[in-house]
Amino acid sequence: MSGKIFVDACFGKKTPHTPVWMMRQAGRYLPEYMAVRAEAGNFLNLCHNPKKACEVTLQPLERFDLDAAILFSDILTIPDAMGLGLYFVEGEGPKFSKPLTTLDDIDRLSKPDVGSELAYVSEAVSVIKKNLKGRVPLIGFSGSPWTLATYMVEGGSSKSFSKVKGLMFENPNHMHQLLNVLAETVIDYLNNQIEAGADSVMIFDTWGGILNKQSYEDFSLKYMTKIVAGIHRYYEDKTIPVTVFTKGGSAWLEQIALSGCDAIGLDWTIELGDAERRVGSKVALQGNLDPSVLCATSEVIVTEVNKVLDQFKGKTGHVFNLGHGITPDVNPENMKVLVDAVHSYHKVK
């Protein structure tokens, strides 16, 4: 494992092997994670405890030959810091006790003092960085303004997104007002993570793919572009790569590549080779194995990993990842098969 390999790949450079990490690489599929979560009492307590967040961040690195660690946290820390009252219901996911239900709610919303309200996140980054001892780089992250807004307006997860889309179409000025406050907050949040030691940052636009092209550009990509411009790209002696990931956004890769990001995350609905042909001259690529492959046999996992890697022609940097997060039903041994297959790929070609 080498920190330089991951960062080099994010900047589009050639690397001796394809670096690999996984979204949700620390999570419910690991029994040791479940043990620490039980000690913490619940998921939110775990996120709020820097020492335990560090412990679970490092767990997958003890099992697998990963090329990067990612901060253990949640994308909804920002709206929680804004006073919306984040809580989790088993089997239902995140919910807010005080969602944004009126235009007045949006008018009253203000940017929180990230340094104090989200100090536990920066402290977790510092503790993780110290305990990594330079083994691999640490990735910080945030949800995108649009994705955060969907949860804040819907009050939790949604299938139709009718409330947030209704706000967007009926009251676009208030939607922009909300997104602007969120973008300013995300800039502070990511910069605090960089100052605490993060070597790279990623913006997760989980729900950008529910929008049409014009709405995506106006209400999602516009604000991620603003964030990329506001991030400390050069901090102390480091240059910080930024990755943008819009799930369901493969139709808009050319537009995303113009955001100023260094790398684009890909879901599994696009061929890696197609993405490389379209934007490989501008950005590095991350992805993009279907997460369900991890529930298959070892032989199938190796075959599918090779299929992804076979598509890549080396015109830019590539970081291997899933097209979304690891699911709780995955056998950890299958994760090891995947990681080892990525690292051994260049040896069998």
Secondary structure by P-SEA (a helix, b strand, c coil): ccaaaaaaaaacccccccccccccccccccaaaaaaaaaaccaaaaaacaaaaaaaaacccccccccccccccccaaaaaaaccbbbbcccccbbbccccccaaaaaacccccccccaaaaaaaaaaaaaaacccbbbbbbcccaaaaaaaaaaccccccaaaaaaaaaacaaaaaaaaaaaaaaaaaaaaaaaaacccbbbbbccccccccaaaaacccaaaaaaaaaacccccccbbbbbbbbbccccccaaaaaaccccbbbbcccccaaaaaacccccbbbccccccccccccaaaaaaaaaaaaaaccccbbbbbbccccccccccaaaaaaaaaaaaaccccc
